[in-house]
Amino acid sequence: MSLEELKDLTNLEENDVLLAVDWLDGNERVELLPTGKVVSVMLVF
């Protein structure tokens, strides 16, 4: 999934998307979730 797709899905500013992706990349639990769930997790935060 590209950064543009993430921005469209989450309606976040690019910096916010990058912060969320950085947080998710550092979170081992993300490896257990399919891509669709990761977007949901990003929306929660």
C-alpha positions as CSV (number, residue, x, y, z in Angstrom):
1,M,0.0,0.0,0.0
2,S,1.4,3.4,-1.0
3,L,1.5,6.5,1.1
4,E,-1.0,8.1,-1.2
5,E,-3.4,5.2,-0.6
6,L,-3.0,5.5,3.1
7,K,-3.7,9.2,3.0
8,D,-6.9,8.6,1.0
9,L,-8.1,5.9,3.4
10,T,-7.4,7.8,6.6
11,N,-7.9,11.4,5.5
12,L,-4.8,12.3,7.5
13,E,-2.1,14.8,6.6
14,E,1.0,13.2,5.2
15,N,3.1,13.8,8.3
16,D,0.4,12.2,10.4
17,V,0.3,9.2,8.1
18,L,4.1,8.9,8.3
19,L,4.0,9.1,12.1
20,A,1.3,6.4,12.2
21,V,3.3,4.2,9.8
22,D,6.5,4.7,12.0
23,W,4.5,3.7,15.1
24,L,3.1,0.7,13.4
25,D,6.5,-0.3,12.0
26,G,7.9,-0.2,15.6
27,N,5.0,-2.3,17.0
28,E,5.6,-6.0,16.7
29,R,1.9,-6.8,17.0
30,V,1.3,-5.3,13.6
31,E,3.0,-8.4,12.1
32,L,0.1,-10.5,13.3
33,L,-2.5,-8.4,11.6
34,P,-3.6,-8.3,7.9
35,T,-3.2,-5.0,6.0
36,G,-6.8,-4.1,6.4
37,K,-6.6,-4.3,10.2
38,V,-3.5,-2.1,10.2
39,V,-5.5,0.7,8.7
40,S,-8.2,0.2,11.3
41,V,-5.5,0.4,14.1
42,M,-4.2,3.6,12.5
43,L,-7.6,5.2,12.5
44,V,-8.0,4.4,16.2
45,F,-4.9,6.3,17.0
